[in-house]
Amino acid sequence: MRRPRLDRRLLLESPTRQPDGAGGVIPGWQVLGAHWAEVRFASGTSREGPGVAIARSGFDITVRAAPHGSPARPVPGQRFRDGPRRFAILSVAEADRQGFHLVCACREEVAP
């Protein structure tokens, strides 16, 4: 197995819900920390939405492992941010037998 090239700095974000003062909530994102990562394209599709084309791209993002329960360990429902790009985390698994790295299956959606 090859060693991953962790050459991109990504922010790990978790969803938040803040009261809006009128009985509802405002969804948002909280930065949990930064990870050096390898981002590899895995798949892509395109479809027509209501008046706009939507491109969906799948990526495998590899990061250094963190213990279960650690706030530094990515989990499904969180996302990685790279500037204006957002990668929703769909699943997380150990990338190697030794448990040194995690691979996160992610999805990026872009509506031009």
Secondary structure per residue as TSV (DSSP state, phi and psi in degrees):
chain	resnum	aa	ss	phi	psi
A	1	M	-	360.0	137.6
A	2	R	-	-82.7	153.0
A	3	R	-	-79.6	132.6
A	4	P	-	-69.4	150.6
A	5	R	-	-97.0	98.5
A	6	L	-	-87.7	81.7
A	7	D	-	-118.9	8.7
A	8	R	E	-124.9	133.1
A	9	R	E	-92.6	116.4
A	10	L	E	-115.9	145.8
A	11	L	E	-93.3	133.3
A	12	L	E	-92.0	126.2
A	13	E	E	-124.1	147.4
A	14	S	E	-119.6	143.2
A	15	P	E	-69.2	146.2
A	16	T	E	-129.7	162.0
A	17	R	E	-137.6	114.5
A	18	Q	E	-108.4	139.6
A	19	P	E	-61.4	141.0
A	20	D	-	-95.8	1.3
A	21	G	S	85.4	-4.8
A	22	A	S	-123.7	21.9
A	23	G	S	92.1	-4.1
A	24	G	-	-109.3	-167.8
A	25	V	E	-132.6	155.3
A	26	I	E	-112.9	115.2
A	27	P	E	-73.4	147.4
A	28	G	E	-158.3	-170.0
A	29	W	E	-135.5	140.0
A	30	Q	E	-115.5	130.4
A	31	V	E	-75.7	126.2
A	32	L	E	-96.3	-24.2
A	33	G	E	159.3	-177.2
A	34	A	E	-114.8	148.2
A	35	H	E	-130.6	139.8
A	36	W	E	-86.3	132.4
A	37	A	E	-140.6	159.8
A	38	E	E	-108.4	126.1
A	39	V	E	-111.5	119.4
A	40	R	E	-124.2	130.8
A	41	F	E	-65.4	135.6
A	42	A	E	-116.1	-42.7
A	43	S	E	-163.1	166.5
A	44	G	E	-156.6	147.6
A	45	T	E	-141.3	162.6
A	46	S	E	-140.3	141.2
A	47	R	E	-148.4	160.6
A	48	E	E	-90.0	127.7
A	49	G	-	-102.0	-170.1
A	50	P	S	-67.0	93.6
A	51	G	S	79.9	6.3
A	52	V	S	-151.1	145.6
A	53	A	E	-84.8	137.6
A	54	I	E	-118.4	124.6
A	55	A	E	-104.2	130.7
A	56	R	E	-117.5	128.9
A	57	S	E	-123.8	136.8
A	58	G	E	-100.6	139.7
A	59	F	E	-133.7	146.5
A	60	D	E	-103.4	119.0
A	61	I	E	-113.2	119.6
A	62	T	E	-103.1	131.8
A	63	V	E	-134.2	166.8
A	64	R	E	-65.9	145.0
A	65	A	-	-72.1	153.3
A	66	A	-	-135.1	151.2
A	67	P	-	-62.8	153.8
A	68	H	T	-57.3	136.8
A	69	G	T	89.0	-11.8
A	70	S	-	-75.3	140.0
A	71	P	T	-65.6	-14.9
A	72	A	T	-83.0	-11.9
A	73	R	S	-86.2	120.3
A	74	P	-	-62.5	147.9
A	75	V	-	-136.6	155.6
A	76	P	T	-56.7	142.6
A	77	G	T	100.2	-19.8
A	78	Q	-	-88.5	-177.3
A	79	R	E	-149.2	159.4
A	80	F	E	-102.8	144.7
A	81	R	E	-123.0	133.1
A	82	D	E	-129.0	88.4
A	83	G	T	62.6	-124.7
A	84	P	T	-81.3	-7.7
A	85	R	E	-86.4	142.7
A	86	R	E	-126.8	133.2
A	87	F	E	-122.4	107.1
A	88	A	E	-73.3	130.8
A	89	I	E	-84.9	120.5
A	90	L	E	-96.9	-37.8
A	91	S	E	-155.6	158.7
A	92	V	E	-136.2	134.3
A	93	A	E	-147.1	159.0
A	94	E	E	-66.7	135.7
A	95	A	S	-88.8	-18.5
A	96	D	S	-142.7	161.2
A	97	R	T	-62.6	-32.9
A	98	Q	T	-77.1	-16.4
A	99	G	-	78.6	25.2
A	100	F	-	-78.0	-27.3
A	101	H	E	-133.1	156.2
A	102	L	E	-117.0	145.0
A	103	V	E	-114.2	127.6
A	104	C	E	-109.8	120.7
A	105	A	E	-79.0	121.9
A	106	C	E	-127.8	161.4
A	107	R	E	-129.4	133.4
A	108	E	E	-114.4	128.9
A	109	E	E	-115.1	133.9
A	110	V	E	-131.0	126.5
A	111	A	-	-116.8	103.2
A	112	P	-	-66.7	360.0
